Amino acid sequence: MTVTPIAPKQGFPVPPEPDLTPAEIIARAEAIAPTLIARQSETDERTYYAQDTHEEFRKAGFYRILVPRRYGGYEFGTETFMRVVMTLARACPSTGWMFCLGAVHSVVVATIFGEQAQDELFDVGDFICPATVIPSGSAERAPDGGWIINGTWGYCSGAPYATHFLGHVFASREPGGEPEPMLFIAPAEQFRRLDDWGKQLGLKGSGSHSLVIENGHIPEHFALDTHMSLYVVNDETPGVHLHPNPLYGGGPLSFMMFESASLAVGIAQGALDAYAELMRSRTTSFPPIIGRSEDPDFQTWYGEAVGKLATAESAVLHAIGQWNALAAQGPAAFTKEAEWRLATICREVIRLSWQAVEKYLFPTAGSSAVRKGERIERVWRDLSMMQSHAGIAVVLNTMANRELAKAHFGVEDRAHD
């Protein structure tokens, strides 16, 4: 991969390590990952990864992977970021989830917000911005033309170390007007985190706490009349004009789906790693008593899981390549059909990852290997939790099929009486 040297521009900063490469930052993730495995229970108990882990990620440059170079980021692109996500999730699902959903939204901000907003938002350097898509709370006009925000937003993965928050609220632009969804971004001083995470079935350490805003004030340019998942880029985006990189002109909907797909692959690969250790260290339960690695049944189960996960990883990386190719063509290439087609690929990636664990690794690992706190047990819980995520259970499993078909055949939505 060729990387353009990072140099100061228009007075903006350079990143801490201007010569850092994508290969080096992936290697750093691979070096850190083994240290996360032993801390999985600790992370679950705390409900988010530790401060020293956060500092290690910061020093490694992880929070700047997708931040534009204009603002001191590395701008390494989607594949590099998702490879780091898969690596971290493979070691600790909760840590990978929390990192991904906190650091990924720099692309959304750099794509759809205007220059004034970006100049102010990215001045923190390390950008961590959890987001939710379900509108909540209220917004009223402030005397200066900005907005006064109040509300509580749940499932804000990445909340513990957040520098910003992306949320949605129903707001009326004009007095007496009909409330419409509004996307807003708030700096950390405008919100506080609730201690309300960790009782769920899985992903207990993912830092997915609720955030509360009480009479928070944001300027007008921190709010957009749109919904993050419905933002259309087939005209042009602010990011295309501001940054000489098609990364900031691509479709947000399909980009968001890469997050879940990459996490699913990484988490399932962690179960495969644990299963391989059992293959090496344990014997069969019934005669002939031999090592599991020598047993034809275990060989078959292991091979099935490997095949599904190798296919899943290849599919998500190829889909990312397709996304990059569309972005290089320009925003107009991101048609609804193209976006939903990429989404369905991500759905199949998640299904393959779940099937590898649910059908082959979990049931054949043995009851002692799926006790509370064991690695395969944790992966099963975490992937089970993923199946209940609205973005997967509703959007990918149902909506994606309908929307793809409608886009392909030119079928318009019809109002029902």
Secondary structure, DSSP 8 states (H G I E B T S, - for coil): --------BTTB---S-TT--HHHHHHHHHHHHHHHHTTHHHHHHHTS--HHHHHHHHHHTGGGSSS-GGGT-----HHHHHHHHHHHHHH-HHHHHHHHHHHTTHHHHHHHS-HHHHHHHGGGSS----B--S--SEEEE-TTSSEEEEEEEEEEETGGG-SEEEEEEEE-SSTT---EEEEEEEEGGG-EE-S--S-SSS-TTS-EEEEEEEEEEE-GGGEESS-GGG---SS--HHHHHSSSGGGGS-HHHHHHHHHHHHHHHHHHHHHHHHHHHHHH-B-SSSS--BGGG-HHHHHHHHHHHHHHHHHHHHHHHHHHHHHHHHHH-GGG--HHHHHHHHHHHHHHHHHHHHIIIIIIHHHS-GGGGSTT-HHHHHHHHHHHHHT-HIIIIIIIIIHHHHHHHHHHT-------
